[in-house]
């Protein structure tokens, strides 16, 4: 899987939402290899878009389409400044439910000093994590650069996510969390998408 992360500040969340709706309606049918998109705007106007493709080549083919260039011109006009992009073909997913049904998505961005070990930990005890946090229906982590990452966590609802984050994990899961936290360089940044826009091919 290949993931492109796009971020920028927007003044009008609904206009950005309408632009993404147009992409899905008009351009997605010809976007071979597109797997889906998770997007939304935080309370302070930060737009986050995670577009998933089968491969980097599929994403590049899509970006080279004339209609895509025209659409991006319209979309970027919604931004207060320049957009930032992160591309990744180093993606770890854990799907235990239906992410497209999520009522709340939290995106976390940060940097770690041992991506290989982080990837190993994220693939460990997935069944135990699912039992401990049934409010999480899926996660997706995209790694890039020098240990940088963007991780999306899909929750049944924000209320259930807030209850779940207060729970004390069993010792072995806590040990994994502590090890992941110890590998973090600085504090991660969290973006709450309280009204996520979730798209998949029809």
N, C-alpha and C positions, 0 to 999 in steps of 0.2 A: 504494500500500500504506500501511496505517496500523499502527503498532507501539505497543503499550503495554508499558512496562518496569515491573515490580513487584519491589521488594526488601524484605527484612526478615530479622531474625535468628530462627532456629528452633532448638529444642532437640532435636527428633527429625526427622531427614531422612526417615525412612521413613514417618512419619505425613503429612508434607507431600507426599511422593510418592504415597501412597495417595489423598490428597485430590484431587490433579491427575488421577490415574487415574479417579476417580469423575466428575470433570467431563467427561472425554473420553467415558466410557461413557454417562453419563446426560444431560448438557446439550449436548454438542457436536452431536448429531444435529439439534437445533433452533437452533443458532447459525449463522444464515444469514450468509455472508460471512466466516466464520472460515477462515483459511488454514493455521494450524498454530501450534504453541507449542514453544519451546525453553526448558528449565528445568533446574535442578539446584541442589545445595547444595555450597558450598565446604567445605574441611576444617575451617574455623573456624565453620561453621554459618550462613553467609550464603546465604539463598535468593535466586536470581535467576530471574525469569520474563520471557520476551519473547513476548508473544502477538501474532500477526499477523492482520490483518483486511483485507478488500478496501478498506475505507474507514473513516473516523471514524464515519460514520453507522451502519455495520454494527456497529461496536464499541459504540456508544451503545445501539443497539437491544438488543444482547445484555445489556448491564449493567442495563437496565431490566426484564429478566425477573424475576418473583418468585422463581423457582427459583435464579437467579443470586445474588440477594441472600441467600438462605438458605445457598447453598454458600459464599459469601464469608464469612459469619459463622462457618462451621465452619473454613474455611481460615485466617482471621485469628486464630482461637483458638490456632493453632499458633505464632504469632509472639510473641517475647519483648517486643516493643514495637510501635509504629506502623509500618505499611508506608509506603514512599515510592513515588511513581508518577511516571513520565515518559511523556508522549504525544508521538508524532511522526508526521507525514505526509510528512516529508522523509527518505526512506529510499533508500539506495543498496545494491543487492545485486550480488554477483558469484558465480554458481553454475557451477562447472566439474565437479562430480561430484554425489553424492547426499548433501546435508547430513544427512538423516535416518539415514544410515549412519555418521555420525561417532562415533568412539570417545572423543573428547576435544573439549571446547569451551572456548575461552578468551574471556572477556568483558572488554573494556577500556572504561573510562569516563574521560573527561577533558573538556577545554575547549580550543578553538582560537580564533584571532583572525581567521581568514579561511575561513569555511565554504564559500564559493563556490569558492575555489581548491582546498580539500581535496576537494570533490566532483569537481572536474575531474581531479585527480590520481588519485583512486580509480577513475576510468573510463578511465585511460590505460594502455596496454600490458598489458591483462589477459591476453592470450595468453602474453606473455613471463613474467609473474608465475606463471602456471599451470605453465609449463615449468620455472621455477626452483624452485618450491615445490609439487611434486606431492602433498605431504602435506596441503595445504589444499584441501578439497573445496568450500568456499564461504565467503563473508563477507556480513555484513549490518550496515550502519551506519545508526543512527537519530539524526538531529540535531534539537535542540530548544533552547529558551531562548536564551541569549546565547552561541552558539557551543559549547554543551555537546553531548556525543554519548555514545552507548553503541554499541559495536561488538562483534559476535559473530563469532569465527573458528572454523570447523568443521574439525577435523583427522581424518585417518584413525586416529591413535592418539596418545597423549601421548608415547610413546617416539619416534615419527617426527617429532612436532612439536619435541621437544628437539634432535634431530639437525638438523632444518631451520633452527632459529633460530641455529645456530652457523655456518651457511654464509655465505660472503661474497658478496653480490650483485654482478652485473656493474655497471659504472660508471653506466649510465643509470638502472638501477633503484635503485642506491644514492643517486643524486642526488634521485630522487623521495622516498625515505625521509627523506633529510636535510632536504628542503624541508618535508615534513609535520611532522617533529619540531621544526623551527624555528618552526612556527606554533602549537605547543602552549603553552598557558598553564599553567605548572606541570607536575608529573609526573602522568601518568595512573595510574589504579588498575587492577590486574588481578585478575580473579576466575577461578580455575581450576575448571571443572566436570569432574571426573575421571570421573564416571559420569552423563553427561547424559541427561535425559529428553526425548525427541524425539517429538513428536506431530504427526500430519497427519490431515486428514479421511479417513474410510474410504471 
